């Protein structure tokens, strides 16, 4: 999709988990996610599995089949256990960052009977096996260094669901730091955004995303959230 075609009424869901995230349903394959997104009329989607981009190649291919604009991404868990959405301009950038994160993830083996399966999918949406290292643990990457690190991979950061009481910027740090490289934040409930901006003035300078954090197919957002004008130029070239 060219930048000039990427204009008004861009309905999005930019926080989606596939079956590679152990906390997601096994039927959250890239193809099923893309098909559901197309069915409910979304224009722009991103796959953001926990600490991995390894299902992004399949997701981008499946999204193309449904004429969806798709962005490769990741939900990184920082050393402070803050969840941060990371988005990339290209699949190559995403996979390079994936390789970096893999070296900085705690070497804890997954226990599928406790945490769930971590299913890797091929280009045609077929199951290719599972990953052994638990993906929902923390990395040793600090929140305070992440913005600069992502620039090396042509990526950018969005603190995830900051209105949640666990694994969010505010629950883990208790404040909004200056100069950490983000100009957008995500909320789980859009009704919370105004109060957060009032309490934390630095957020008033940031754009806003409200995505589903879907771990089940029925949880994807309907066509009700549209991209902030200030973000259109960023996502148009991602």
N, C-alpha and C positions, 0 to 999 in steps of 0.2 A: 504494500500500500504506500503510495507516494505521500509526501508531507502535505501537498495541496488537497489531497483527498481526505485527509485526516482532520476534519473540521468540527462540526457541531454534533451534539447529542451522542457522544461516545459513551455508551453504557459499558461499565467495566465490573470485573471482579478480579482483583489483583493479589489475592491471598488464598491459594488453593493447594491442597495436599493430595498427592497421589498415594497409591498403595505402597510406595517406597517409604513413606512415613509410617512408623509402626502403629501410631495412634489413628490412622485412617483405615476405612473399610477396604477389604481386599478387592471390592468391585470398583474402587476409584482408580481404574486404569486411565492412562492418558486419553485413549479413545473414548471411553465413557464420559470423562470430564468434558472433552471437547464437544461431544455430541449433545450433552445436557446443556452446555453453555449456548450452543447454536439453537437448540430447541426453545430456550427461554428468551432468546433475542439479544444476547450480549454481543458486543463488538470487540472488546479488548479483554484478554485474560492473561494471567501469569501463573506459572507453576512455581510454588515456593515450598518445596519439601524441607524438612528439618535437616540442616547441615549438609545438604547434598543437592547437586543438579543432575544427577545421573539419569533421571527419567525425562529430562528436558529434551533430548534429541527426539524421543518418541512423541512427546507432547507437541512440539513444533510441527512435526510431520502430520500428526492427527489433526491439529488445528487448521493446517493448510487445506486438508481434505474437506473441512467444514466452512472454509472461507472466513476463518476467524483470524484476527490479529492477535498473535501470541508473543509473550515476552519470557525469556528464560530467567529464572530467579531462584532464590533460596531464602529460607527463614533461618538465619544464623542465630545460634545461642552463644552470646559472648561469655567471657570469663566471669562477668558479674551476673550471669544468667538472665541478661536482658535479651528478649527476642527482637531481632532486627530483620526487616525485609530488605533483601539485596537484589537489585535489578541490573540487567546487563544489556549492552547494545547489540551483542552478537552471541551466538551459541559458543563460538570459540572462546570468547572472554569468560563466559559462564563456566565452561569446562576447565579452563585454566584456574579459575578461582576455586572450583570444586577440588582440584588436585591439591591446591594449597591448604584448603580447610581439612582435607582428609589427613594431612600430616599434623594438624593441630587439634584434632578431636581426641577426647579421652579414650584410651584403648579398652573400652568396656564391651564385652561380648553381649549381643542381643540374646534375650530369652523370649522367644516368640510366644510361649505359653503365658507369659506375664505382660510383655509390652506389645505384642502383636507382630505380624509378619512384615518384612521389609522386602517387597517384591520389585525386582528390576524388570522393566519392560523393554522389548525390542521395538524397532521402528514400526512394525506392523501390529503393535499393541500386544504381542505375545509375551507370556511370562518367560524370562530368561534365567531365572534363578533368584537368589536372595543375597542380601548383604549381611555379613556377620557382625560387624561393629555396630553397637547401639547408636542410633542417629539422634536420639533426643537428649543426650547428655551435653554438657557444656564444652566449648572449645577453650583454648588458652588465649584467644584473641580478645583484647580489651575493647570495650565500647569506645573508649576515648581515642583509640588508634584506628578504628574501623574506617572512618571516612577517608582518611589519607590512603589507607591500604586499598580501598575499593577504586580509587582514582587510577591506580596502577593497572586495573583490570577494566577500565572504562565503565565502571559501575557506580551506582549511587545507593544511599541507604535511606530507609524509612523506618523509624522506630515503630514497632508493631503494637497494636491494641493497647495504647498507653493508658486507657481507662480501665484495664483489667487489674485485678488484685494480685496477680501472679505473673512472673516473667515479663513484666513490662518496665519501661523506662522509669516510671514513677514508683512502682512497687519495689524495684530493686535499688534505685539510686536515691529516690525521694526528692529529686529536683530536676530541672531542665538545664543541662550544662551549655555554656556558650562555646562556640568555635569547634564543635564536634563534627561538622561537615554534613549536617542534614538541613534541608529546607522544606521538608514535608513530614507529616506524622500521620499515623493511622489510628482510628478509633473503632472499637467494636460497635458502639452505639452512637450514632451521629448526634443524638440529643445531648450528649455529654460535652460536645466540642466547645460550645460557647463558654461554659463554666470553666473549662480547662484553660482556655485562652485568657479568661479574666484573671484566673489565679496565677497563671504562668505567662507573663507578657511576651516572653520570647516565642511562644507558640503563635502569637498573632502575626508574626512575620512569616509563618510557614503555611504552605498549602495543606490540604486535608484529603485523606483517603478514608473511605469506609468500605471495607471488604468483608467477605463472609468468614474467612478462616475455615472454609468448609473441609470437613473430614469425611462427609457422606454426600452422595449425589443430591439428595433432597435439600441439602443445606446451602447450595449455591444461591447467591443473591439473584432475585428477579431483576428485570430491567428497571431499576429505580435509582441507581446512583450513576452520576455522569461526571466525566472528567473535568476537573478544575481547569479553567482557561490557562492558568499559569503553568500547568503541567503538560498541556497538549504538545508543545514543541519538544519536550523531553521524551515523552512516550512515542512520538511520531518517528523518532529516529532510533529508538531502542531495538 
